[in-house]
Protein backbone atom coordinates (compact mmCIF):
# COMPACT_ATOMS: atom_id res chain seq x y z
CA UNK A 1 0.00 0.00 0.00
CA UNK A 2 2.97 2.32 -0.12
CA UNK A 3 2.38 4.51 -3.09
CA UNK A 4 0.63 7.74 -3.94
CA UNK A 5 -2.47 6.69 -1.98
CA UNK A 6 -0.40 6.19 1.18
CA UNK A 7 1.45 9.45 0.72
CA UNK A 8 -1.80 11.34 0.13
CA UNK A 9 -3.34 9.87 3.28
CA UNK A 10 -0.14 10.59 5.23
CA UNK A 11 -0.07 14.23 4.10
CA UNK A 12 -3.73 14.67 5.01
CA UNK A 13 -3.05 13.22 8.46
CA UNK A 14 -0.07 15.53 8.98
CA UNK A 15 -2.05 18.55 7.82
CA UNK A 16 -4.77 17.74 10.32
CA UNK A 17 -2.25 17.13 13.13
CA UNK A 18 -0.31 20.34 12.46
CA UNK A 19 -3.40 22.32 11.36
CA UNK A 20 -1.91 23.49 8.10
CA UNK A 21 -2.13 22.91 4.37
CA UNK A 22 -0.95 19.62 2.87
CA UNK A 23 1.38 21.48 0.52
CA UNK A 24 3.57 22.43 3.52
CA UNK A 25 5.01 18.90 3.42
CA UNK A 26 7.87 17.79 1.21
CA UNK A 27 10.98 15.64 1.63
CA UNK A 28 12.79 18.47 3.43
CA UNK A 29 10.05 19.27 5.96
CA UNK A 30 11.42 18.96 9.48
CA UNK A 31 8.76 18.56 12.15
CA UNK A 32 10.96 20.07 14.87
CA UNK A 33 12.38 23.01 12.92
CA UNK A 34 9.34 23.82 10.81
CA UNK A 35 6.56 23.16 13.34
CA UNK A 36 8.28 23.33 16.72
CA UNK A 37 7.18 19.85 17.74
CA UNK A 38 8.85 18.39 20.84
CA UNK A 39 9.61 14.75 21.67
CA UNK A 40 6.19 14.15 23.22
CA UNK A 41 4.48 15.68 20.19
CA UNK A 42 6.59 13.51 17.90
CA UNK A 43 5.60 10.41 19.83
CA UNK A 44 1.94 11.43 19.64
CA UNK A 45 2.27 11.96 15.89
CA UNK A 46 3.87 8.54 15.35
CA UNK A 47 1.17 6.84 17.43
CA UNK A 48 -1.51 8.64 15.41
CA UNK A 49 0.09 7.54 12.13
CA UNK A 50 0.40 3.94 13.31
CA UNK A 51 -3.21 3.88 14.50
CA UNK A 52 -4.46 5.45 11.27
CA UNK A 53 -2.62 2.94 9.11
CA UNK A 54 -3.31 -0.08 11.32
CA UNK A 55 0.32 -0.65 12.21
CA UNK A 56 0.71 -2.97 15.19
CA UNK A 57 3.93 -3.22 17.18
CA UNK A 58 5.89 -0.74 15.08
CA UNK A 59 9.65 -0.48 15.32
CA UNK A 60 10.00 1.79 18.35
CA UNK A 61 13.80 1.79 18.27
CA UNK A 62 13.98 4.72 15.87
CA UNK A 63 10.90 6.78 16.76
CA UNK A 64 12.88 9.86 17.70
CA UNK A 65 14.81 9.80 14.43
CA UNK A 66 11.59 10.32 12.45
CA UNK A 67 11.84 14.10 12.52
CA UNK A 68 11.48 14.71 8.79
CA UNK A 69 8.66 14.05 6.38
CA UNK A 70 10.92 11.85 4.25
CA UNK A 71 12.08 9.68 7.18
CA UNK A 72 8.56 9.36 8.59
CA UNK A 73 7.14 8.36 5.20
CA UNK A 74 9.93 5.82 4.71
CA UNK A 75 9.18 4.35 8.16
CA UNK A 76 5.48 4.19 7.30
CA UNK A 77 6.16 2.40 4.01
CA UNK A 78 8.53 -0.08 5.68
CA UNK A 79 6.04 -0.87 8.43
CA UNK A 80 3.19 -1.25 5.95
CA UNK A 81 5.19 -3.70 3.83
CA UNK A 82 6.39 -5.69 6.86
CA UNK A 83 2.85 -6.02 8.17
CA UNK A 84 1.38 -6.49 4.69
CA UNK A 85 -1.13 -3.68 5.11
Phi and psi in radians as a Rosetta constraint file:
Dihedral C 1 N 2 CA 2 C 2 CIRCULARHARMONIC -1.631 0.35
Dihedral N 2 CA 2 C 2 N 3 CIRCULARHARMONIC 1.648 0.35
Dihedral C 2 N 3 CA 3 C 3 CIRCULARHARMONIC -2.698 0.35
Dihedral N 3 CA 3 C 3 N 4 CIRCULARHARMONIC -2.654 0.35
Dihedral C 3 N 4 CA 4 C 4 CIRCULARHARMONIC -1.130 0.35
Dihedral N 4 CA 4 C 4 N 5 CIRCULARHARMONIC -0.558 0.35
Dihedral C 4 N 5 CA 5 C 5 CIRCULARHARMONIC -1.137 0.35
Dihedral N 5 CA 5 C 5 N 6 CIRCULARHARMONIC -0.746 0.35
Dihedral C 5 N 6 CA 6 C 6 CIRCULARHARMONIC -1.136 0.35
Dihedral N 6 CA 6 C 6 N 7 CIRCULARHARMONIC -0.789 0.35
Dihedral C 6 N 7 CA 7 C 7 CIRCULARHARMONIC -1.119 0.35
Dihedral N 7 CA 7 C 7 N 8 CIRCULARHARMONIC -0.684 0.35
Dihedral C 7 N 8 CA 8 C 8 CIRCULARHARMONIC -1.099 0.35
Dihedral N 8 CA 8 C 8 N 9 CIRCULARHARMONIC -0.799 0.35
Dihedral C 8 N 9 CA 9 C 9 CIRCULARHARMONIC -1.125 0.35
Dihedral N 9 CA 9 C 9 N 10 CIRCULARHARMONIC -0.694 0.35
Dihedral C 9 N 10 CA 10 C 10 CIRCULARHARMONIC -1.104 0.35
Dihedral N 10 CA 10 C 10 N 11 CIRCULARHARMONIC -0.804 0.35
Dihedral C 10 N 11 CA 11 C 11 CIRCULARHARMONIC -1.084 0.35
Dihedral N 11 CA 11 C 11 N 12 CIRCULARHARMONIC -0.710 0.35
Dihedral C 11 N 12 CA 12 C 12 CIRCULARHARMONIC -1.110 0.35
Dihedral N 12 CA 12 C 12 N 13 CIRCULARHARMONIC -0.709 0.35
Dihedral C 12 N 13 CA 13 C 13 CIRCULARHARMONIC -1.128 0.35
Dihedral N 13 CA 13 C 13 N 14 CIRCULARHARMONIC -0.764 0.35
Dihedral C 13 N 14 CA 14 C 14 CIRCULARHARMONIC -1.105 0.35
Dihedral N 14 CA 14 C 14 N 15 CIRCULARHARMONIC -0.750 0.35
Dihedral C 14 N 15 CA 15 C 15 CIRCULARHARMONIC -1.071 0.35
Dihedral N 15 CA 15 C 15 N 16 CIRCULARHARMONIC -0.688 0.35
Dihedral C 15 N 16 CA 16 C 16 CIRCULARHARMONIC -1.188 0.35
Dihedral N 16 CA 16 C 16 N 17 CIRCULARHARMONIC -0.760 0.35
Dihedral C 16 N 17 CA 17 C 17 CIRCULARHARMONIC -1.102 0.35
Dihedral N 17 CA 17 C 17 N 18 CIRCULARHARMONIC -0.792 0.35
Dihedral C 17 N 18 CA 18 C 18 CIRCULARHARMONIC -1.584 0.35
Dihedral N 18 CA 18 C 18 N 19 CIRCULARHARMONIC -0.084 0.35
Dihedral C 18 N 19 CA 19 C 19 CIRCULARHARMONIC 0.950 0.35
Dihedral N 19 CA 19 C 19 N 20 CIRCULARHARMONIC 1.043 0.35
Dihedral C 19 N 20 CA 20 C 20 CIRCULARHARMONIC -2.594 0.35
Dihedral N 20 CA 20 C 20 N 21 CIRCULARHARMONIC -3.107 0.35
Dihedral C 20 N 21 CA 21 C 21 CIRCULARHARMONIC -1.386 0.35
Dihedral N 21 CA 21 C 21 N 22 CIRCULARHARMONIC 2.556 0.35
Dihedral C 21 N 22 CA 22 C 22 CIRCULARHARMONIC -1.060 0.35
Dihedral N 22 CA 22 C 22 N 23 CIRCULARHARMONIC -0.482 0.35
Dihedral C 22 N 23 CA 23 C 23 CIRCULARHARMONIC -1.300 0.35
Dihedral N 23 CA 23 C 23 N 24 CIRCULARHARMONIC 0.001 0.35
Dihedral C 23 N 24 CA 24 C 24 CIRCULARHARMONIC -1.330 0.35
Dihedral N 24 CA 24 C 24 N 25 CIRCULARHARMONIC -0.175 0.35
Dihedral C 24 N 25 CA 25 C 25 CIRCULARHARMONIC -1.854 0.35
Dihedral N 25 CA 25 C 25 N 26 CIRCULARHARMONIC 2.219 0.35
Dihedral C 25 N 26 CA 26 C 26 CIRCULARHARMONIC -2.573 0.35
Dihedral N 26 CA 26 C 26 N 27 CIRCULARHARMONIC 3.139 0.35
Dihedral C 26 N 27 CA 27 C 27 CIRCULARHARMONIC -0.975 0.35
Dihedral N 27 CA 27 C 27 N 28 CIRCULARHARMONIC -0.506 0.35
Dihedral C 27 N 28 CA 28 C 28 CIRCULARHARMONIC -1.583 0.35
Dihedral N 28 CA 28 C 28 N 29 CIRCULARHARMONIC -0.074 0.35
Dihedral C 28 N 29 CA 29 C 29 CIRCULARHARMONIC -1.114 0.35
Dihedral N 29 CA 29 C 29 N 30 CIRCULARHARMONIC 2.212 0.35
Dihedral C 29 N 30 CA 30 C 30 CIRCULARHARMONIC -1.967 0.35
Dihedral N 30 CA 30 C 30 N 31 CIRCULARHARMONIC 2.067 0.35
Dihedral C 30 N 31 CA 31 C 31 CIRCULARHARMONIC -1.087 0.35
Dihedral N 31 CA 31 C 31 N 32 CIRCULARHARMONIC -0.596 0.35
Dihedral C 31 N 32 CA 32 C 32 CIRCULARHARMONIC -1.321 0.35
Dihedral N 32 CA 32 C 32 N 33 CIRCULARHARMONIC -0.915 0.35
Dihedral C 32 N 33 CA 33 C 33 CIRCULARHARMONIC -1.251 0.35
Dihedral N 33 CA 33 C 33 N 34 CIRCULARHARMONIC -0.714 0.35
Dihedral C 33 N 34 CA 34 C 34 CIRCULARHARMONIC -1.503 0.35
Dihedral N 34 CA 34 C 34 N 35 CIRCULARHARMONIC -0.456 0.35
Dihedral C 34 N 35 CA 35 C 35 CIRCULARHARMONIC -2.168 0.35
Dihedral N 35 CA 35 C 35 N 36 CIRCULARHARMONIC -0.090 0.35
Dihedral C 35 N 36 CA 36 C 36 CIRCULARHARMONIC 1.225 0.35
Dihedral N 36 CA 36 C 36 N 37 CIRCULARHARMONIC 0.419 0.35
Dihedral C 36 N 37 CA 37 C 37 CIRCULARHARMONIC -1.241 0.35
Dihedral N 37 CA 37 C 37 N 38 CIRCULARHARMONIC 2.497 0.35
Dihedral C 37 N 38 CA 38 C 38 CIRCULARHARMONIC -1.785 0.35
Dihedral N 38 CA 38 C 38 N 39 CIRCULARHARMONIC -3.078 0.35
Dihedral C 38 N 39 CA 39 C 39 CIRCULARHARMONIC -1.114 0.35
Dihedral N 39 CA 39 C 39 N 40 CIRCULARHARMONIC -0.648 0.35
Dihedral C 39 N 40 CA 40 C 40 CIRCULARHARMONIC -1.163 0.35
Dihedral N 40 CA 40 C 40 N 41 CIRCULARHARMONIC -0.738 0.35
Dihedral C 40 N 41 CA 41 C 41 CIRCULARHARMONIC -1.090 0.35
Dihedral N 41 CA 41 C 41 N 42 CIRCULARHARMONIC -0.688 0.35
Dihedral C 41 N 42 CA 42 C 42 CIRCULARHARMONIC -1.116 0.35
Dihedral N 42 CA 42 C 42 N 43 CIRCULARHARMONIC -0.751 0.35
Dihedral C 42 N 43 CA 43 C 43 CIRCULARHARMONIC -1.095 0.35
Dihedral N 43 CA 43 C 43 N 44 CIRCULARHARMONIC -0.736 0.35
Dihedral C 43 N 44 CA 44 C 44 CIRCULARHARMONIC -1.075 0.35
Dihedral N 44 CA 44 C 44 N 45 CIRCULARHARMONIC -0.730 0.35
Dihedral C 44 N 45 CA 45 C 45 CIRCULARHARMONIC -1.091 0.35
Dihedral N 45 CA 45 C 45 N 46 CIRCULARHARMONIC -0.806 0.35
Dihedral C 45 N 46 CA 46 C 46 CIRCULARHARMONIC -1.102 0.35
Dihedral N 46 CA 46 C 46 N 47 CIRCULARHARMONIC -0.728 0.35
Dihedral C 46 N 47 CA 47 C 47 CIRCULARHARMONIC -1.100 0.35
Dihedral N 47 CA 47 C 47 N 48 CIRCULARHARMONIC -0.710 0.35
Dihedral C 47 N 48 CA 48 C 48 CIRCULARHARMONIC -1.081 0.35
Dihedral N 48 CA 48 C 48 N 49 CIRCULARHARMONIC -0.782 0.35
Dihedral C 48 N 49 CA 49 C 49 CIRCULARHARMONIC -1.091 0.35
Dihedral N 49 CA 49 C 49 N 50 CIRCULARHARMONIC -0.809 0.35
Dihedral C 49 N 50 CA 50 C 50 CIRCULARHARMONIC -1.081 0.35
Dihedral N 50 CA 50 C 50 N 51 CIRCULARHARMONIC -0.757 0.35
Dihedral C 50 N 51 CA 51 C 51 CIRCULARHARMONIC -1.093 0.35
Dihedral N 51 CA 51 C 51 N 52 CIRCULARHARMONIC -0.760 0.35
Dihedral C 51 N 52 CA 52 C 52 CIRCULARHARMONIC -1.155 0.35
Dihedral N 52 CA 52 C 52 N 53 CIRCULARHARMONIC -0.526 0.35
Dihedral C 52 N 53 CA 53 C 53 CIRCULARHARMONIC -1.783 0.35
Dihedral N 53 CA 53 C 53 N 54 CIRCULARHARMONIC 0.086 0.35
Dihedral C 53 N 54 CA 54 C 54 CIRCULARHARMONIC 1.224 0.35
Dihedral N 54 CA 54 C 54 N 55 CIRCULARHARMONIC 0.489 0.35
Dihedral C 54 N 55 CA 55 C 55 CIRCULARHARMONIC -1.440 0.35
Dihedral N 55 CA 55 C 55 N 56 CIRCULARHARMONIC 2.179 0.35
Dihedral C 55 N 56 CA 56 C 56 CIRCULARHARMONIC -1.901 0.35
Dihedral N 56 CA 56 C 56 N 57 CIRCULARHARMONIC 2.355 0.35
Dihedral C 56 N 57 CA 57 C 57 CIRCULARHARMONIC 0.960 0.35
Dihedral N 57 CA 57 C 57 N 58 CIRCULARHARMONIC 0.928 0.35
Dihedral C 57 N 58 CA 58 C 58 CIRCULARHARMONIC -1.099 0.35
Dihedral N 58 CA 58 C 58 N 59 CIRCULARHARMONIC 2.880 0.35
Dihedral C 58 N 59 CA 59 C 59 CIRCULARHARMONIC -1.304 0.35
Dihedral N 59 CA 59 C 59 N 60 CIRCULARHARMONIC 1.693 0.35
Dihedral C 59 N 60 CA 60 C 60 CIRCULARHARMONIC -1.357 0.35
Dihedral N 60 CA 60 C 60 N 61 CIRCULARHARMONIC -0.159 0.35
Dihedral C 60 N 61 CA 61 C 61 CIRCULARHARMONIC -1.157 0.35
Dihedral N 61 CA 61 C 61 N 62 CIRCULARHARMONIC -0.394 0.35
Dihedral C 61 N 62 CA 62 C 62 CIRCULARHARMONIC -2.132 0.35
Dihedral N 62 CA 62 C 62 N 63 CIRCULARHARMONIC 0.362 0.35
Dihedral C 62 N 63 CA 63 C 63 CIRCULARHARMONIC -0.900 0.35
Dihedral N 63 CA 63 C 63 N 64 CIRCULARHARMONIC -0.789 0.35
Dihedral C 63 N 64 CA 64 C 64 CIRCULARHARMONIC -1.426 0.35
Dihedral N 64 CA 64 C 64 N 65 CIRCULARHARMONIC 0.054 0.35
Dihedral C 64 N 65 CA 65 C 65 CIRCULARHARMONIC -1.629 0.35
Dihedral N 65 CA 65 C 65 N 66 CIRCULARHARMONIC -0.170 0.35
Dihedral C 65 N 66 CA 66 C 66 CIRCULARHARMONIC -1.507 0.35
Dihedral N 66 CA 66 C 66 N 67 CIRCULARHARMONIC 0.984 0.35
Dihedral C 66 N 67 CA 67 C 67 CIRCULARHARMONIC -1.630 0.35
Dihedral N 67 CA 67 C 67 N 68 CIRCULARHARMONIC -0.128 0.35
Dihedral C 67 N 68 CA 68 C 68 CIRCULARHARMONIC -2.044 0.35
Dihedral N 68 CA 68 C 68 N 69 CIRCULARHARMONIC 2.744 0.35
Dihedral C 68 N 69 CA 69 C 69 CIRCULARHARMONIC -0.983 0.35
Dihedral N 69 CA 69 C 69 N 70 CIRCULARHARMONIC -0.808 0.35
Dihedral C 69 N 70 CA 70 C 70 CIRCULARHARMONIC -1.075 0.35
Dihedral N 70 CA 70 C 70 N 71 CIRCULARHARMONIC -0.804 0.35
Dihedral C 70 N 71 CA 71 C 71 CIRCULARHARMONIC -1.169 0.35
Dihedral N 71 CA 71 C 71 N 72 CIRCULARHARMONIC -0.700 0.35
Dihedral C 71 N 72 CA 72 C 72 CIRCULARHARMONIC -1.166 0.35
Dihedral N 72 CA 72 C 72 N 73 CIRCULARHARMONIC -0.712 0.35
Dihedral C 72 N 73 CA 73 C 73 CIRCULARHARMONIC -1.151 0.35
Dihedral N 73 CA 73 C 73 N 74 CIRCULARHARMONIC -0.707 0.35
Dihedral C 73 N 74 CA 74 C 74 CIRCULARHARMONIC -1.079 0.35
Dihedral N 74 CA 74 C 74 N 75 CIRCULARHARMONIC -0.783 0.35
Dihedral C 74 N 75 CA 75 C 75 CIRCULARHARMONIC -1.023 0.35
Dihedral N 75 CA 75 C 75 N 76 CIRCULARHARMONIC -0.818 0.35
Dihedral C 75 N 76 CA 76 C 76 CIRCULARHARMONIC -1.010 0.35
Dihedral N 76 CA 76 C 76 N 77 CIRCULARHARMONIC -0.832 0.35
Dihedral C 76 N 77 CA 77 C 77 CIRCULARHARMONIC -1.103 0.35
Dihedral N 77 CA 77 C 77 N 78 CIRCULARHARMONIC -0.715 0.35
Dihedral C 77 N 78 CA 78 C 78 CIRCULARHARMONIC -1.117 0.35
Dihedral N 78 CA 78 C 78 N 79 CIRCULARHARMONIC -0.769 0.35
Dihedral C 78 N 79 CA 79 C 79 CIRCULARHARMONIC -1.179 0.35
Dihedral N 79 CA 79 C 79 N 80 CIRCULARHARMONIC -0.666 0.35
Dihedral C 79 N 80 CA 80 C 80 CIRCULARHARMONIC -1.117 0.35
Dihedral N 80 CA 80 C 80 N 81 CIRCULARHARMONIC -0.716 0.35
Dihedral C 80 N 81 CA 81 C 81 CIRCULARHARMONIC -1.269 0.35
Dihedral N 81 CA 81 C 81 N 82 CIRCULARHARMONIC -0.621 0.35
Dihedral C 81 N 82 CA 82 C 82 CIRCULARHARMONIC -1.144 0.35
Dihedral N 82 CA 82 C 82 N 83 CIRCULARHARMONIC -0.707 0.35
Dihedral C 82 N 83 CA 83 C 83 CIRCULARHARMONIC -1.634 0.35
Dihedral N 83 CA 83 C 83 N 84 CIRCULARHARMONIC 0.047 0.35
Dihedral C 83 N 84 CA 84 C 84 CIRCULARHARMONIC 0.951 0.35
Dihedral N 84 CA 84 C 84 N 85 CIRCULARHARMONIC 0.849 0.35
